[in-house]
Amino acid sequence: MRKALKTAEAMSPCVLWIDEIEKSMGSSSSGTDGGTTARVFGSFLSWMQEKKEAVFVVATANDVSSLPPEMLRNGRFDELLFVDLPTQEERKEIFKIHIEGHNRSPKDYDLLGLSLAAEGFSGAEIEQVVVDGLYRSYAEGVELSLQSMVSAANATVPLSQTMSGKIESLRKWASTRA
């Protein structure tokens, strides 16, 4: 951690992006790491408090509830933002991006129909619908089809269903804190 932070300082001004911060600095309930998590966490908090270099810190978390409260107190991060599941219009755009990413023209597909079939899907789940649709189409010896992607979406149970309670709890938390 210290080496990574020194590298960020040496590169300043810069943005230090920490993806899924709860994985490395969340609460360690098992206590089997010999205190390593606590030391890394402590080093990071001290650095955030004392840093002099222009390092803008951005962190993502899928499970903010597993972060220690001292990480979320005022002064650690200037803002807490909540990003919910994509809306219908956003899902259309995500499909467009992933279809284009596989060298297909989004104009050849019913993006509205796809976005409706993917109600409650995350961006990553939408990406997998396109990938699964490609596999299904390839297996049938045809070009990527709307039906193969709709079938892939219908065969997918999104996290918004399997983890609905947790997602609703996160939304409730974010409504007053983010």
C-alpha positions as CSV (number, residue, x, y, z in Angstrom):
1,M,0.0,0.0,0.0
2,R,2.8,2.4,0.9
3,K,4.5,1.8,-2.4
4,A,1.3,2.4,-4.3
5,L,0.6,5.6,-2.5
6,K,4.2,6.8,-3.0
7,T,3.8,6.1,-6.7
8,A,0.6,8.1,-6.9
9,E,2.3,11.0,-5.1
10,A,5.2,10.8,-7.6
11,M,2.7,11.0,-10.5
12,S,0.7,13.9,-9.1
13,P,-1.3,15.7,-10.1
14,C,-3.3,12.5,-10.8
15,V,-6.4,10.5,-10.0
16,L,-6.0,7.4,-7.8
17,W,-8.9,5.1,-8.7
18,I,-9.6,2.3,-6.2
19,D,-12.0,-0.2,-7.6
20,E,-14.2,-2.1,-5.2
21,I,-12.5,-0.6,-2.1
22,E,-14.5,-2.9,0.2
23,K,-12.6,-5.9,-1.1
24,S,-9.2,-4.6,0.2
25,M,-10.3,-2.4,3.1
26,G,-13.6,-3.6,4.2
27,S,-14.4,-5.2,7.5
28,S,-12.6,-8.4,8.0
29,S,-15.0,-10.5,10.1
30,S,-12.9,-13.6,10.0
31,G,-9.9,-12.1,11.8
32,T,-7.6,-14.6,10.1
33,D,-5.4,-12.2,8.3
34,G,-3.2,-11.4,11.4
35,G,-4.2,-7.8,11.3
36,T,-3.0,-7.1,7.8
37,T,-6.3,-5.6,6.7
38,A,-6.4,-3.2,9.7
39,R,-2.8,-2.1,9.0
40,V,-3.4,-1.5,5.3
41,F,-6.6,0.4,6.2
42,G,-4.8,2.5,8.8
43,S,-2.0,3.3,6.4
44,F,-4.5,4.5,3.8
45,L,-6.5,6.6,6.2
46,S,-3.4,8.3,7.6
47,W,-2.2,9.0,4.1
48,M,-5.5,10.5,3.1
49,Q,-5.4,12.7,6.1
50,E,-1.8,13.8,5.7
51,K,-1.1,13.8,2.0
52,K,0.3,17.0,0.5
53,E,0.5,16.0,-3.1
54,A,-2.4,16.6,-5.6
55,V,-3.8,13.1,-5.7
56,F,-7.6,13.0,-6.2
57,V,-8.9,9.8,-4.8
58,V,-11.9,8.1,-6.3
59,A,-13.2,4.7,-5.0
60,T,-16.0,2.4,-6.0
61,A,-17.8,0.0,-3.7
62,N,-20.4,-2.6,-4.5
63,D,-21.2,-3.1,-0.8
64,V,-20.7,0.1,1.1
65,S,-22.1,-1.5,4.2
66,S,-18.9,-3.5,4.6
67,L,-16.8,-0.4,4.8
68,P,-15.7,0.7,8.2
69,P,-17.5,3.9,9.4
70,E,-14.3,5.9,9.7
71,M,-13.9,5.5,6.0
72,L,-17.2,7.2,5.3
73,R,-17.0,10.0,7.8
74,N,-17.0,13.6,6.5
75,G,-13.5,14.7,5.4
76,R,-12.4,11.3,4.1
77,F,-14.2,11.6,0.8
78,D,-15.7,14.9,-0.3
79,E,-18.8,13.2,-1.9
80,L,-20.5,9.9,-1.8
81,L,-22.4,9.1,-5.0
82,F,-24.9,6.3,-5.6
83,V,-25.2,4.8,-9.1
84,D,-28.4,2.8,-9.4
85,L,-29.2,0.2,-12.0
86,P,-29.6,1.7,-15.5
87,T,-32.9,3.1,-16.7
88,Q,-34.6,1.9,-19.9
89,E,-32.8,4.7,-22.0
90,E,-29.5,3.9,-20.3
91,R,-29.9,0.2,-21.1
92,K,-30.5,1.0,-24.8
93,E,-27.2,3.0,-24.8
94,I,-25.4,0.1,-23.0
95,F,-26.7,-2.4,-25.6
96,K,-25.6,0.0,-28.4
97,I,-22.1,0.2,-26.9
98,H,-21.7,-3.6,-26.6
99,I,-23.2,-4.3,-30.0
100,E,-20.8,-1.8,-31.6
101,G,-18.0,-3.3,-29.6
102,H,-18.6,-6.6,-31.4
103,N,-18.5,-4.9,-34.8
104,R,-22.2,-5.0,-35.4
105,S,-24.5,-2.0,-36.2
106,P,-26.9,-1.2,-33.4
107,K,-29.3,0.0,-36.2
108,D,-29.9,-3.6,-37.1
109,Y,-31.4,-4.4,-33.7
110,D,-34.4,-3.3,-31.7
111,L,-32.7,-1.5,-28.9
112,L,-36.0,-0.7,-27.2
113,G,-37.0,-4.3,-27.2
114,L,-33.7,-5.4,-25.8
115,S,-33.8,-2.7,-23.1
116,L,-37.3,-4.0,-22.1
117,A,-36.1,-7.6,-22.1
118,A,-33.2,-6.5,-19.8
119,E,-35.3,-4.7,-17.2
120,G,-33.4,-4.6,-13.9
121,F,-30.1,-5.7,-15.5
122,S,-26.8,-4.1,-14.6
123,G,-24.4,-2.9,-17.3
124,A,-22.3,-6.0,-16.8
125,E,-25.3,-8.2,-17.2
126,I,-26.3,-6.4,-20.4
127,E,-22.8,-7.0,-21.8
128,Q,-23.1,-10.7,-21.0
129,V,-26.5,-10.8,-22.8
130,V,-24.7,-9.6,-26.0
131,V,-21.9,-12.1,-25.5
132,D,-24.3,-14.9,-24.8
133,G,-26.3,-13.9,-27.9
134,L,-23.2,-14.1,-30.0
135,Y,-22.5,-17.6,-28.7
136,R,-26.1,-18.7,-29.3
137,S,-26.0,-17.3,-32.8
138,Y,-22.7,-18.8,-33.6
139,A,-23.9,-22.2,-32.4
140,E,-26.9,-21.9,-34.8
141,G,-24.6,-20.8,-37.6
142,V,-26.3,-17.4,-38.0
143,E,-25.4,-13.7,-37.5
144,L,-26.1,-12.2,-34.1
145,S,-29.8,-11.9,-33.9
146,L,-32.3,-10.0,-31.8
147,Q,-33.9,-13.3,-30.8
148,S,-30.6,-14.8,-29.5
149,M,-30.1,-11.8,-27.3
150,V,-33.7,-11.8,-26.0
151,S,-33.3,-15.5,-25.3
152,A,-30.1,-14.8,-23.4
153,A,-31.8,-12.1,-21.4
154,N,-34.8,-14.4,-20.6
155,A,-32.4,-17.1,-19.4
156,T,-30.6,-14.6,-17.1
157,V,-31.8,-13.9,-13.5
158,P,-30.3,-10.5,-12.8
159,L,-28.8,-9.6,-9.4
160,S,-31.7,-7.1,-9.0
161,Q,-33.8,-10.2,-8.5
162,T,-31.4,-12.6,-6.7
163,M,-30.2,-9.8,-4.4
164,S,-33.3,-7.6,-4.3
165,G,-33.4,-7.1,-0.6
166,K,-29.7,-6.0,-0.5
167,I,-30.2,-3.7,-3.4
168,E,-33.3,-2.1,-1.8
169,S,-31.4,-1.7,1.4
170,L,-28.6,0.1,-0.5
171,R,-31.0,2.4,-2.2
172,K,-32.6,3.3,1.1
173,W,-29.1,3.9,2.6
174,A,-28.1,6.1,-0.4
175,S,-31.3,8.1,-0.3
176,T,-30.2,9.9,2.9
177,R,-26.4,9.6,2.7
178,A,-25.3,9.9,-1.0
